[in-house]
Amino acid sequence: MTAKATRSSTEPVVVLQRGREASLRRRHPWLFQSAIDRVEGKPAPGDTVVVRAARGEVAGRGAWSPRSKISVRMWTYGHQDPAVDEALIRARVNSALALRREHLRDERSGCRLIFAESDGLPGVIADRYADVLVCSFLSTGAERWREVIIDALVEALEPAAVFERSDSSMRGREGLEPRTGLLRGVEPPELVEIDERGCRYLVDVRRGHKTGFYLDQRESRTAVAARASGRLLNAFSYTGGFSVAALVASERGEGAVTSALDIDSSADALALAARNAERNGVDARREAIEGNVFEVLRRFRAEGRRFDTIVLDPPKFADSRARVKKAARGYKDINLLACQLLEPGGLLATFSCSGMLEPQLFQKIVADAALDAGRFGRIVQRLGHPDDHPLALAFPEGRYLKGLLVRVD
């Protein structure tokens, strides 16, 4: 049974405190607990609620989430908003797919199909790996419309399988239990192969990070491969994407990397990285170390080892504003170590996927690290989201990925 339209005279109402409707006028998709004066009616988690300003005018409609600090994730805005029904949800899915039309033409590739708030579908993530779709439903509203979204994706793309990876900690903050498993079609293979600009990667859709692979680093892998040279150190390497891309580029005469060293704390990730290197015929020039990246780099510093290119792509260090200060120390430490290990004129590719860390602060952290290392750095390229991870103009929080390519003298 599909969800019904949620516009009626008995719709529950969320009334805002005076002056708190300004963000909704700018079409920001989040409404926090602190902005709410009262709730009229008894909405269940995921129900559509009417949001009214203190003076009574309708500011929009959104999904109610009583357990989250984000109490309402907005579906629509203004008093003339359309009904929140199956037709609207399907239209949002089809709009998201239309934006990725160029990516969808390559049936072997990986692509983000739905990017949550930035596609008007808060809490919904959908990725395609060849003929397998992987979906995450991370909010109460996403959960409510789950079946409609899956049906729309299947009808549009006819995948062999749709697999669910709703196992992020975000679900816990929404009061939802984690869930994984097959949703449609046949069980996907143990590893799904995708092709990214001539590089072949194996993706573990059941147990891999996020939905299995870092699709958001597609453009960054290409940019680093084009500029990297000599000995490459790939820290927090996961399944070796940056190393494989750089080594393949050098094989084609499009790059200048001579060797790559992957470092990661996960033996399983390194094992898959080895298979990726072998699959692309570059395994003879790749090595790996399993261990804590901070400890390994400190050991390299003590040993006097040097590299021509260093990639730092760590996991999220801050998942809330309260942790930004501690995260800043971690980013400072790891970038300081990298600056100390680089040869003069070397390339530092450094990234943060912590959405709470502002781009200006990230640049300052890297600048301070270079200063403390006694090095002079120049940004030669800024990196971020690829075009299948669009950013809504009114939702700056969606810009979580920040990257800098820095020449370090």
N, C-alpha and C positions, 0 to 999 in steps of 0.2 A: 504494500500500500504506500503510495507516495504522499508526501506532506501536502496539505491543503493551503490555499491562500490564507493569509493571516490578517486581513483587514475586515473589521466588523465594529459594531457599536460597543462591543464588550472587550475590546482590546485593552490589555493592561497598559498603564501609563507610568512613565518615569518623569517626574517633575524636577527640573534643575533648580539649583540655587540661582539667585539673581546674578545676571551677567555671565553665567557659565556656558551660554550657548555660542559664544564667539568662535570657538574652535570648530563647531559643527557648521557654522556659516562658511568657514574656510574649507569644509569637506574633509576634516580630519576624521579618521575612522574609529578612534578610541574615545570612550567616555569613562572616566575614572570614578570610583566610589565617592571621592571627595567632592565631586561636582553635583551630586544628587541630593535634593532636598527630601523627597519622599517617593514612595512607590504606591500607586493606586491599583488594586487588584492583586492577584496572586500568581504571577508568571512563574512557570516552571523553567528550569535551565534549558536554554535554546529557543524558548518562545520568542516570537517577535513582539517587541514593546514599542508603543508610541512614545517618543521623547518630546516633551514640551518645555518651553522656556518658562520662567517664573510667571510671566504675564499671560501665559496660556497658548501662545502660538506654537504650532507644530514645527519642530526642528528636524524631524526625520524619524526613521524606524531602524531598529537594530535588534540583535540577538542578546537576550538576557543571560548573564553569567554571574550568579550570586556569590560564587566562591572565589572569583578572581578579583584582583584590584582593578582590572579593566571590566567594569560591570556591564557595559554595553559595547558591542562591536557593530558599527553602523552598516546597514545595508543600503539605505537611501537617505536623502536629505531634502529638507524643505516641506512645505505644506502640500505641494502638488506631486509628491513622490508616487511612483507606481506601487502597486500591490507587491508584497513580498511573497511570491508564489513560485510554482514550478517553472512557469514561463520565464520569470526574471532570472532564476538561477541558471536555467539552460542557456539563456541569452548571454549571461556572464561567461559561462564555460566556452561557448562558441566564439565570443569576442576574444577571449584569451588565446584560443587556438588560431584564430585568424591572424593575430599578431605574430605567431610563430610559423607562419606558412612557409617561409624559406627553409627553416630548419626541418620541417616535417617532410620536405621533399626527399631528404636523404633517409631512407628507411633503416640504415645501419647505425645512425648516429644516436647520441644522447642529447636530450633537450629538456629544459624546464617548461612544462605546459601551463601550469597555474602557479602564480607567485602570490598567493594569499591576498592581503589587503591591497597590494598594487594592482591586482586584477579584479578588485571589487568582490572578492570571495575570502573574507577574513578567516584565517586559521586553516586554509586549504592549500596543500602543496601537492602537485602532481608532476612527476618526471617520467620521461619516456627513455627507455634503454632498448634500442632496436624495436622488437615487437612486444616488449613487456612494459606495462605501465606500473609505476609504484606511487601510491597515494598515501598522504598523511592528513588526518583530520584532527586538528589540534585545539579546537575551540568548541563551545557548546553549539554555536550556530552551524559550524561545519558538520558537527555530528548530526544535527537535526536534518540537514539536507544531504547527507552522505549518499543515500541510494540514488537520488536524482542526479547528483554530480557524476557518480560512477556510470549510470545509464547514459548520460549525455556523452561522456568520454568514449564509451564503448561504441555507441552508435556512430560517432564521428570518425573514429580511428580503427575500429575492428581489430584490436590487439589480440595476440595469442593468449595473454594473461594479464590480469590486473591483481597486483599484490599490495596488501596494506602494511604500512610501517607507521602506525600510530603509536609509537613507543617513546616519543620525546617527553622530557620532563614538563613541557608546557601543558600536557594534558592533566597532569597532577594538579597544577595551579588552577585549572578549570574545574576540578572535581571529577575528572574522567579517569577511568582505568586505562592502562596501556593495552593495546591490541595489535596483533600482527596476524597475517595469514592470507590465504588465497581468497580473492573476492569474485573473480570471474575467470572463465577459461580453464586452461590446463596449468598444472604446476610448472613454474618456470624452471629452467635448468639450474644446476648448482651455481654456475657462473654464466652471466650473459655478456657476450662480446659486443662492444661498440667500436665504431671507427670515428676518430676525431682528427680530421685533416691529415689522414694517412697514418695515424698512430692507432694501434689496436690495443684496447684496454679491456680487461676482464672485470666485471662488476658483480659483487656479491649483494644481491638485492635483499636477501634475508637477514644478513648479520652485519653488513658494511655500515660505515658511518653515514649519518643522515639517511638518504634513500639508497646508498651504495657507492656513490662516487661524488667528487666535488665538481659538479657541472659548472658552478659559478667561477671556476678558475680557468675556463677554456681560453679566454683572450690572454690571460696572464701567462699561461703555459706557452702560447705562441710568441708573446712578446719577449719572455725570458730566453726562449730557444734562439731567437734571432740575435740577441745581444750578448748572450753568455759566451765564455771562452775558457779554454784551459781546463783546470781541475774544478769540478763542480761539487759542492757540498749541499745536499738536499736535506735540511733538518725538518723534523716532523713530517717525514716523507710520505706517510700512509702507503698507498700502493704504487708509488714511484712515478706519478704523472709528470712532474717537472723534469725528472731525470730522463725518462723515456723520450719526452718531446725534444729535449735538448740533444740527446744522442742521435735520435733519428734525423733531426735537422742537420747535424754535422755529417751524417752519412750521405745526405743529399747535396752537400755543399752549400747549405743554407745557414750553417752555424759553425762554431769553432770550438765546441767542447771536446776535450780529449778523453775525459773519464768522469764518472759520477760515483759519489758515495752517498747512499741513503742511510739516514739515522731515524729510527723510530722505536718506541717502547713496546710495540706490538709485534710479536713473532708472526702472527697470522697475516698482518698487513705486509710485513717484509717478504713473507713467502709468496704472497700474491704479486708483490712488486717484482720479485724474481721471475715469475711466470710472465708478467707483462714485458719485461726486458727481453726474455727469451723469445716471446711471440713476435717481437719487432726486430729480432736479430742483432740486439745491442748488448747482450748479457756479458760478452767478453770484456766490455769496458765499464762494467758496473760492479761495485762492491756494496756491502751493507753491514751496519753495526746495529745490534739490538741493545737499547739502553736509554737512560734518561738523557735527553738532549743537553740540558744544562751541564750535567756532570761530564758528558763526553766532550763537549766543547771546552770546558775548563781543563780537561786532560790534554786536549790538543794544544791549548795555549801553553801549558807547562812544557810540552814536548817541542814547542817551536814549529808546529805544523802550519802550513799556509795554503790558501786556496785562491783561485782566480775569480770564482763566482760562488756566492752563498745565497741559498734560498731559505728564508724563514717563513714558514706557513703554519704557525702554531694553532692549537685549538682555541676556542673562546676562553679568554682569561677573565672576562667580566660579563655576568648575565644579569646584573642589576647595577644601579647607580651607586649603591653602597659598596660595591666591590671594585669600582673604577680605580681608586687610589692604589689598592693592592695589585691590581692588574697592571697599572702603569709601571710599578717596580719590576714586574716580571718582563714586560716588553723592554724596559730600559736595560735590564740585565742581559737578555738574550741578544739584543742589538749591539751592546757594548762588546760582548764576546765575539760577535761576527766581525765587527770593525777591527778588532785586534787580530783576527785570523786572516783577514784579506791582504793579498798582495797589493802594493801601490797600484792604483788604477783599476783595481778589481771592482766587480759589480755586486752590489747587495740588492737582492730582491726581497723586500720585507713586507709582511702583510699582517693585518688585524681583521678578525671576523667578529669582534666584539662590537655590537651595535651601539652600546652605551658609551663607547670611546669615540669622541668627536674627531674628525679628520685633522683639525688643527692641533689637537692635543697629541695625536699619534705622530704627526710630523715633528712636533717639539720634542717628544720622547726620543725619536731617532736622531734628531739634531744634537740633543744633550749626550746621547750615547757616543756619537762620533767625536764630540768635543772632549769627553772624558777619556776617550781612547787616543787623543792627540791626532785625530785624522780630520781631513777636510772633505766634506761630501757635497755632491751636487745632484739634485733630482733631475734625471733625464727623461723620466716618464712616470705619470700617475696611472694607476690601474684600479679597476673596480668591477662593477657588475657587467656581464655581457648582455646583449640585447634580448635574450630570452629571460632575463631577470629585470624587467622594467621597474622603474621607480615612480610611484605616483607623486605628482608635484606637491600635494598637500600632506605627504607622509614621509618626512625626512628620516624617521626612525627605520624605514625600510632599507636605508643605505648602510648595511652592516659591514660590507667588504671594502677594505681600503688597502691599497698597495702602492709602494714607492719603489722605483728602480733608481738606485743611487750609485754614482761613480765615487769611489772612495780613494782619495790620494793620501 
